[in-house]
Amino acid sequence: MKTIAFVLLAVIGISFAACTGIPYTVYDPQAVTSNPVGSKTGEAPCSPTGIQEAARNGGITKIATVDIKTTYDGKTKTQVYIVSGE
């Protein structure tokens, strides 16, 4: 009887543990051009026009690299384009 109760409690504990997330941040490279990387960077939320918006936010006219930064805080996941160039 004690073994069944222990197994049942272990299964319930594991079930609750699966619902909690571990926060993380991941950078995923998307594109590289032959333009110089430069010192300017811009960020914008991922959307169909997000790369152009990120370049505009950073004052970039020649895009060198495009990355996606994915951040998960345990409840919500957000993705942002990061553009670098001149």
Contacts in CASP RR format, 6 or more apart in sequence:
PFRMAT RR
TARGET T0000
AUTHOR 0000-0000-0000
METHOD contacts of the structure
MODEL  1
MKTIAFVLLAVIGISFAACTGIPYTVYDPQAVTSNPVGSKTGEAPCSPTG
IQEAARNGGITKIATVDIKTTYDGKTKTQVYIVSGE
20 74 0 8 1.000
21 72 0 8 1.000
21 74 0 8 1.000
22 74 0 8 1.000
23 71 0 8 1.000
23 72 0 8 1.000
23 73 0 8 1.000
23 74 0 8 1.000
24 70 0 8 1.000
24 71 0 8 1.000
24 72 0 8 1.000
25 69 0 8 1.000
25 70 0 8 1.000
25 71 0 8 1.000
25 72 0 8 1.000
26 69 0 8 1.000
26 70 0 8 1.000
27 67 0 8 1.000
27 68 0 8 1.000
27 69 0 8 1.000
27 70 0 8 1.000
27 82 0 8 1.000
28 67 0 8 1.000
28 68 0 8 1.000
28 69 0 8 1.000
28 70 0 8 1.000
29 65 0 8 1.000
29 66 0 8 1.000
29 67 0 8 1.000
30 66 0 8 1.000
30 67 0 8 1.000
30 68 0 8 1.000
30 81 0 8 1.000
31 63 0 8 1.000
31 65 0 8 1.000
31 66 0 8 1.000
32 64 0 8 1.000
32 65 0 8 1.000
32 66 0 8 1.000
33 62 0 8 1.000
33 63 0 8 1.000
33 64 0 8 1.000
33 65 0 8 1.000
35 62 0 8 1.000
35 63 0 8 1.000
35 64 0 8 1.000
35 85 0 8 1.000
35 86 0 8 1.000
36 62 0 8 1.000
36 64 0 8 1.000
36 85 0 8 1.000
36 86 0 8 1.000
37 64 0 8 1.000
37 65 0 8 1.000
37 84 0 8 1.000
37 85 0 8 1.000
38 64 0 8 1.000
38 84 0 8 1.000
38 85 0 8 1.000
38 86 0 8 1.000
39 85 0 8 1.000
40 58 0 8 1.000
40 59 0 8 1.000
40 60 0 8 1.000
40 84 0 8 1.000
40 85 0 8 1.000
40 86 0 8 1.000
41 58 0 8 1.000
41 60 0 8 1.000
41 82 0 8 1.000
41 83 0 8 1.000
41 84 0 8 1.000
41 85 0 8 1.000
42 54 0 8 1.000
42 55 0 8 1.000
42 57 0 8 1.000
42 58 0 8 1.000
42 59 0 8 1.000
42 60 0 8 1.000
42 82 0 8 1.000
42 83 0 8 1.000
42 84 0 8 1.000
43 54 0 8 1.000
43 57 0 8 1.000
43 69 0 8 1.000
43 80 0 8 1.000
43 81 0 8 1.000
43 82 0 8 1.000
43 83 0 8 1.000
44 50 0 8 1.000
44 51 0 8 1.000
44 53 0 8 1.000
44 54 0 8 1.000
44 57 0 8 1.000
44 80 0 8 1.000
44 81 0 8 1.000
44 83 0 8 1.000
45 78 0 8 1.000
45 79 0 8 1.000
45 80 0 8 1.000
45 81 0 8 1.000
46 68 0 8 1.000
46 79 0 8 1.000
46 80 0 8 1.000
46 81 0 8 1.000
47 53 0 8 1.000
50 81 0 8 1.000
51 63 0 8 1.000
51 66 0 8 1.000
51 81 0 8 1.000
51 83 0 8 1.000
53 81 0 8 1.000
54 60 0 8 1.000
54 66 0 8 1.000
54 80 0 8 1.000
54 81 0 8 1.000
54 82 0 8 1.000
54 83 0 8 1.000
55 61 0 8 1.000
55 63 0 8 1.000
55 83 0 8 1.000
58 83 0 8 1.000
60 83 0 8 1.000
60 84 0 8 1.000
60 85 0 8 1.000
60 86 0 8 1.000
61 86 0 8 1.000
62 85 0 8 1.000
62 86 0 8 1.000
63 83 0 8 1.000
63 84 0 8 1.000
63 85 0 8 1.000
64 84 0 8 1.000
64 85 0 8 1.000
64 86 0 8 1.000
65 83 0 8 1.000
65 84 0 8 1.000
65 85 0 8 1.000
66 81 0 8 1.000
66 82 0 8 1.000
66 83 0 8 1.000
67 81 0 8 1.000
67 82 0 8 1.000
67 83 0 8 1.000
68 79 0 8 1.000
68 80 0 8 1.000
68 81 0 8 1.000
68 82 0 8 1.000
69 79 0 8 1.000
69 80 0 8 1.000
69 82 0 8 1.000
70 77 0 8 1.000
70 78 0 8 1.000
70 79 0 8 1.000
71 77 0 8 1.000
71 78 0 8 1.000
71 79 0 8 1.000
71 80 0 8 1.000
72 78 0 8 1.000
END
